Amino acid sequence: PADRPGRPARTATAPARASSAPVVLRPGEQVQIDTTRLDIMAVLEDGSLGRPELTIAVDVATRSILAAALRPHSTKAVDAALLLAEVAVPHPARPAWPTALHLSRAEVPYERMLSLDERLEGAAARPVIVPETIVVDRGKIYLSQGFIAACETLGVSVQSAPPRRPQAKAVVERTFGAINDLFCQHVAGHTGSNPQRRGVATEAETRWTIPQLQDFLDEWITCGWQNRPHDGLRHPVLPKTALTPNQMWAALITVSGYVPVPLTGADYLELLPVRWQPITERGIRLDYRTYNHDILDPHRGQRSPVASKDGKWEVHHNPHDARQIFVRLTDGHLHEVPWIHRDHVHQPFNDALWRHIQTEAEQRGDRDQHEADLADALDQLLRRTRSPAGTEHEASPRKRSRARGTAVHLPDLPGQRRPLAAETAPAPVPDWSENLDDLIGTDPTTEPGTGDPEGTSAASAEAGGYGLWDAEAEAEQW
């Protein structure tokens, strides 16, 4: 049809598309960071089920996953800041990992690097790269003041991707797809990207907590991703051979060199979020929690030297471990101040779990008694949800009815296999020394209503044992 007046003529030729992957020549020259929801249903800290968020940092030059962090709820700016610091330090190898996953066994000049950085002793076979430029999207966590301040502290420049241009972060986007295809679909509780790619009983198959999934993911990155040939990695001497991320890192550091960046514990504390609070006679009050220590005695009721903050004191806090805070006193250093009920709550807890306890616990008595009741309720919830025997989901009333009948049992050893309906022979129980490929390759549990009642198995029946009769599980069969 003829073009209408006032409109430019349309042509059949489209403009040439720019290359999705930029040309980089050094490790760390460009690192892409992004966050997505993982296609795995996990057991959250309050006992309910949910899909965690995954944040990764991918080096464009080597296609290496420098760091990966799982969070049960929405990712915060402090998570991205700590992830950035994690990129620049060696990853320690787990005690149960085989020696083949240590950096000393990788194809890198290990002895030369160890002479420059003693922290590499016992490190995992993953690159240690200090980013020069990071590419992020326009999410609020990456444009926050805390994340920008962390980048300035580490000397990293930030480059925002253009809006509605996913090809600007094509490397990290394709890495997310590879994680879903090569890792997530082999883990119990895989949800799939759409209903056609998931099982019929995803919630019943869910068995792993966030820390367990984090351990599995770290091991898979070390043994799987970093040693898997990548089609986009080619060496000028061997252009027809696809290199692994570890091989590409070894080839590039021989040219660009390795410069360690020592980060101490004080450097990590500087990356934590900052609040400005007064120091009263009782201590420091933060989110209905009281923090107190004898080190605060000379400063109680005093104004801080920072006049622009109305005399309040600089307080650094970790949203994922609220058992202590860190206050900057007149000597210029950060000092740890514990929660007055830290000895009662022996496990870390985050802000989301604390808010959940506040909605569940009824206020009785004065403020001090209510804080003690919250600490006791928090300790009881952490003990129930992390018990090896497992209990029913401890969720809010509106979620408890939905989660009824799908009790979460946290196993002592990962990978324990329950027989399928068509099997008769019991399956062996692997130990912690097995590789991740063996753990995530086990068969899923039987579907509810088709096998034995929960708590019994074909193995115990064949051995002559009667097991324990569960009335609720028996009622579900009818």
N, C-alpha and C positions, 0 to 999 in steps of 0.2 A: 504494500500500500504506500501511497505517496505520503511524504512527511507533512505534517500539519504546519501552518505558518507559525513562526515564532519559536520553533523547536529546532535544535541542532540535528543535522542528519546523522542517522545511526549507521554504523559500519559493521561488517561481519567480523572484523578482526578485533581481538581483545588485546589490551596492553599486556606486555610480558610481565609475568609474575616474578617478584623478587625471590631470591633464594631464601628458604626458611632458616637455614643454618648459617650463621655468620662465619667468616673466615677468621679463625683464631690460631695463634701459633705457640702460645705458652699456657701451661696449666695455671688456672686461676685468672686468666685474662678476662674471661666472662663466665660467671656462674649464674644460673637461673634458679629461682626459688618460687615455689607455688604450693598451694594447699588444695586438697580435695577430700571428699568423703570416701573412705575405704569401703569396698564391697564385701565386708565381713561383719557379721553380727558378733559382738563381744559382750562379755559380762562386765558391767560397770561397777564402780565402787559401792554403790548403794544396792547392788544385787539385781538391778533391772538390766534389760538388754538394750543395746544401741550400737550404731555404726560409728566408730571413731573417725577422727579426722587425721589425715596423713600430710605432713609437711616435709618436703625433700629439697635438697640443694644439689644440683647436677652441674658438673663442670663440662662446659661445651667442648673443650679441646680433647678431653679423654673420655667423655661420656660416663664418667664415674659418678656414682651416687655418694657424695661426700658426707652427707648426714641425712638421717630420716628420723622423725619424731612422731609418735602417735599420741593423740590427746583424746580423752573421752568425750569432750564437748567441743565447743567452738575454740579455735586456736586464738591465743592472745598475742599481743605484740611482744611480750616477754618470751614467748615460745620461739618466735622468729629470731629474736636477739640472741637467745642462748643457742639456737641452732647455728647461727652465724659464728659464734665462738667455738662451737663443737667442730666446725669444719677445719679450724686451724690447729687442732690438737690431735695427737694420735688416739686411735680407738683401741682400748685394751682388749685383748683376746679373752674370751670366757675360759674359766678353768676346765670346763668339760669339752671345749673345742679340740679337735685333733691338731697336731703340730703342723699339718699341711696348710692350715689357715693362718699361721703366723707370718708376720712380715719377713722374718728371716728365711722363709722358704719361697718367697715370691721372687720373680725375675726382676729384681731391682738391685742397685749397688748398695746392699744393706750395710756392709761394714763401713763404707765411706760415710753413709748417712748417719750411722750410729755414732761415729766419731764427732759429728756435728750436733747431734740431738740425742741425749741419753734417754729421753722419754720413749724412743722407738724400741727399746728393749721390752720384749713381751707384747708388742703391739700387734693388732690384727693386720692382715694383708689388704689394707685399704689405703688410698692416697691421703696424704696430709698436705693440703693446699691452702694457701692464704689468698683469698679472693682479691682481685684488683677492682673489678666492677661486677655488681650483681644487677640482674634484670628482674624486676617484679611487676606485677600487675597493679592496678589502681585500687586494691583492696585497702580497707581502713587500717588493717594491722600493719601493712607495709608503708603506709603514709603517716603513721602515728609518730609522735615526738619521741617516744621511747625507742622505736626501731631506728629512726634516723640518728638519734644520739649514740646508739650502739655502733652504728656504721662509722660515725665520726670518731668514736673511741678507737676502733680497730683500723682506721685509715682506709675504709672501703667506700668507693663512690657508688651511688644508687642511680639506676637508670630505669625510669618508668616506661613500660610498654605502651604503645598507642592504644586507645580504646577500640574495642571490637576488632582487634588484630591478633588472634591467637597464634598466627604464624610467627609473631615476634618472639614467642616463647615456645617454639615448636619442639625443641629438644626436651624440655621438661614435660610437655604434654605427651609426647610419645613415650617417655619413660613411665608415666602414670599408666598408660595402656599396657606396657610390658609388664608392670607389676601386677596388674589385674589378670593378665593372661598366664603369667609364669608362676605367680605366687598365690594370689588370692583364691583362685578357683580350686586349689589343692588343699585349702585349709577348711576345717570343720566350721560351719556357720557361714559359708559363702552365700551371699545374697544375689549376686549377679547384677548386671547393669539394667536388666528388665525382667519381668516375671517369666519370660520364656527361657531364661538362663539360670534359674535357681531351682532348688529342690522343693519338694512338697512339704517338708518339715524343717525349715531353716531355723526356727526358734528352738526346736527340740534338739537340733544338732549343735547348737552353740555351747561351747565348753571352755573357751579360753578367756582369760582376763587381759586387760591392756598390757601389763608388764610381760605376760607370757607371749603375747603377739609381738611385742617389741623385741624380745629375745629371738624369736623365730625370724623376724624380718632382718635383724642385724646379721644373723648367721647366713640367711639366704643371700643377702647383698655381698657378704664376704666370699662365700664359696660358690655362689651361682652367678650373680650379675657381673662381678669384677673379673671373673675368669671365663666369661662367655664371649666368643667372637662377635664383633659388631661390624656390620657392613659399612658404616660410615667412618671407620677408623682404618686408615691406610698409611703405610710408611713409604716415603719416596724410593727407598731401596727395594722394597717388596710391594709394588702397587697392586698385585693380584691376590695378596694374602690379607684377609681380614684379621685385625688384631683385637685382643681383649682390652678392656679399660686399663688393667694393670700393666699390660705390655706397652700400651701407648703412653702411660704415665712414666714408665721406666725409660722409654725412648726420648721423651721430651725433657725430663729432668737432667739427662746427660748434656743437653744443650743449654737449657735455661738455668740449671742449678737448683739447689735446695737451700732455702733460707728459713730456719725455724723461727717461730714467734712464741716465746715462752709466756704463757698466761698462768697466773697464780690464782689462788682462791679469792683474793681481794679483787682481782679483775672481773671475776664472775659476779661478785656482789655488786659491783658498779653497774652491771647490766640489768639488775633487777628494777622493777617499778618503784617509783619514789612517791611517798606520801609525807605530808608535813603535819606533825602532831605535837601537841604540848606535852611536857613531862610534869605530871602532877605528883601529889604525895603518894598516890597509889601506884604510879608507874605511867605506862603509855597505854591508852585505850584505842583499840583498832577493831572495827567491825564486831563490836560487843564482846571482844576478848581483851583481857588485861595482861600486859607484859610487864614484868618487874624483875629487877636485879639490883644488887648492892652497888653496882657501878654507876647507877643513876643517882645515888644519894647526894653528891655535890651539886647536882643540876635540878633537883626537884623544885618546882615553882619558879625556876629561873627562865629568863628569855634567852633564846639562841642569839649568836652574833649576827645572824642573817636578818637584817632589819626589813628587807622587802617581803619577808614571809610572816610578818606580824609576830616575831619572836618565837615561832614554832620551829621544831627540830626536824632535820632531814631523816626520814625513816625509809629503809629499803625492805621490801617484803617479797616473799616468793608465793605467788598464788597457788602453787601446787604443793606447798609444804608450809602450812601456817603455824607450825609449832614454835617458831621463833621469828624474830625480826632483827634488823640490824640498824642501829642508830649511829649517826655521825656526831661525835662529841667535840669538845673544844680542841682536842689534839689533832683533829682532821681525819681520824681513822674511824672505820665502821666497827662497832662493837655489838656482839650478839646479846640479845635480851630474850630469854625464854618466856613462853606462855606459862602462867601460874599453874595450869593444869597439864603441863606437858608430861609429867611423870605418870599421869593417869591414862593418857592416850598415847599408846606406844607406837602407833603407826602414823605415817604421814597422811594428811587429808588436805583437800583443796577447798577453794571458796564455794564451789557448787555443792559439795557434800555438806559444808557448814550451813549453807542456806537451806538445804533440805532438812537438816536436823532442826533448824529454827522453826520451820513450818510444822514439824511433827511433834516437837516437845511443847508441852503446855507450861506456861509461866506460872510458877508458884513461889510466893515469898518475894524477897527483895532481889536486887540486881545480882548480888554475889551468889545467892542461892540458885538463881536461874542460870547463871553461867556454869555453876557446878553441875546442875542437872543436864545442861547441854553437853558438857564434857562426858558425863556418864553415858548419856544416850549415844553420843558419837562413838565411844569405846565399844559399847555393846553392838552397835551396827557393824563396825569394822571387824569385830570378832565373828559375828554370824556370817557375814558375806565372804570372809576369807577362811572359813573353816574348811578343812579337807573333806569333811563328811558332806558338806553342802546343805543348804537350806533353801527354802522358797524365797523368791525374789522379795527383798525388802524395798518396796517402792511406795510411792504415794498412793492414797486410796483410789484415785481414778485409774492408776496403772496396775494396782494389785489384782483387780478383777480380770484384766486382760492377760496378766502373766500367770494366773492360777493354772495349775496343771502342768506347767513347764518348769519344774524345779531345776535349779542350776546346781550341779555337783562339780565342785572344783577338784580334779584329781591330784594326787600326790605326784604322779609321774605322767608326763604328757605322752600321748600316743597310745594309751591303752585301748585295745580294740575289742569291741563287742561283736559277736558273730551275727552274720546276716541270717534272714529267715531260712534261706536255702542251705545254710552251712550246718554241719554237725560237729566238726572238729574245732576245739578251742584255739584261739589265736594267741601267739606269744605276746608277752608284755615287754616292750623295749625299755631300756634304761636311759639315763640322761646322756650317756656317752654316744648315743646314736646321732647321725647327721640329720639335718633338717629335712633332707629329701626323704629319709625313711619315716620321719615323724609325720610329715604332711601327706605322705602317700598311703596312710592307713585307710581302711574302709570306714564309711560313716556308720553311725549307730543305727539300730533298727528303728523303723518307723513306729510311732505310738499306736498301740492297738493291734500290732501284728506279731509281736514277740512276747517274751516273758515279761512279767511285771517288773517295774523298775526296782533295782536292787538285787535281782536274781539273774542268772545267765545259764546257758546250756552247759557250760563247763562245770558249774557247781552241781547241776542235776546229774550229770553223768558220773561225777565223783561220789555220788551217794549222799550228798548234803541236801538238807531241806531248805536252807536259807531262811530269810525273814519274810513273813507274810505282811504285805503292806495293804491295809484296808482301802486307802484312797486310790492306790494304783489298781487294785482289783475292781473298785467301783467304776473306774474309767473304762474298763473292758466291757462293761455292760451299758 
